[in-house]
Amino acid sequence: MIETHDGAVIDIRDFGYRRGPADVIAQLARGEEVDPSLYYMRTTPQFETGDPRYAWLNYTLVVGTGGRQKASVTLTFYEVL
């Protein structure tokens, strides 16, 4: 769950895949910085909220790409129109 800057609570269930060459996946597992172009990371998040300001998320199809950094994961989401 996340809380938006304006106080809405949104549940996120994220399903996806990360794959790549064994040596690259091993680098990621060790927490090393790896260029995201060297592996495949895609995701399909599903959002749910009871907050009417963000209700549109309940019915929006989204896909995303991702990258793993040393201490975090960065995801970029795209609405499918």
C-alpha positions in Angstrom: 0.0 0.0 0.0 1.0 3.6 -0.6 -0.3 6.8 0.7 -0.4 9.7 -1.7 0.7 13.2 -0.9 -3.0 14.2 -0.4 -3.8 11.3 2.0 -5.3 8.7 -0.3 -4.5 5.0 0.4 -3.9 2.9 -2.7 -3.3 -0.9 -2.6 -0.9 -2.0 -5.3 -0.5 -5.7 -6.4 2.4 -6.0 -8.8 3.1 -9.0 -11.0 6.0 -9.3 -13.3 9.2 -10.9 -14.6 12.9 -10.2 -14.4 15.2 -12.3 -16.5 18.6 -12.0 -18.1 21.9 -13.7 -18.5 23.0 -15.6 -15.4 26.0 -13.3 -14.7 23.8 -10.2 -14.8 21.2 -11.8 -12.4 24.0 -12.8 -10.1 25.3 -9.2 -10.1 21.8 -8.0 -9.2 21.5 -10.6 -6.4 24.8 -9.3 -4.9 23.3 -5.7 -4.9 25.6 -4.4 -7.6 24.6 -1.6 -9.9 23.6 -3.0 -13.3 22.4 -1.2 -16.4 18.7 -2.1 -16.8 19.2 -2.5 -20.6 21.2 -5.7 -19.7 18.1 -7.5 -18.4 14.4 -7.7 -18.9 12.1 -6.4 -16.2 8.4 -5.9 -16.9 5.4 -5.6 -14.7 1.6 -5.4 -14.6 0.4 -3.6 -11.5 -3.2 -3.6 -10.3 -4.4 -0.7 -8.2 -7.3 -0.6 -5.8 -8.6 2.3 -3.7 -11.8 3.4 -2.1 -10.8 7.1 -2.5 -13.1 8.7 -5.1 -10.3 11.0 -6.3 -8.3 8.0 -7.5 -11.1 5.6 -8.4 -10.1 5.7 -12.0 -7.1 3.5 -11.0 -9.5 0.7 -10.1 -10.3 0.4 -13.8 -7.1 1.3 -15.6 -4.8 -1.2 -17.4 -1.2 -0.4 -16.6 2.1 -2.0 -17.7 5.6 -1.0 -16.5 9.3 -1.4 -16.9 11.7 -1.6 -14.0 15.3 -1.4 -12.9 17.0 -2.6 -9.7 19.5 -0.2 -8.0 21.7 -1.0 -5.1 19.1 -0.2 -2.4 15.9 0.3 -4.4 13.8 -0.6 -7.4 12.6 1.9 -9.9 9.3 1.2 -11.8 7.9 3.3 -14.6 4.2 2.8 -15.3 2.3 3.4 -18.5 -1.5 3.5 -18.9 -2.8 1.4 -21.8 -5.3 3.4 -23.7 
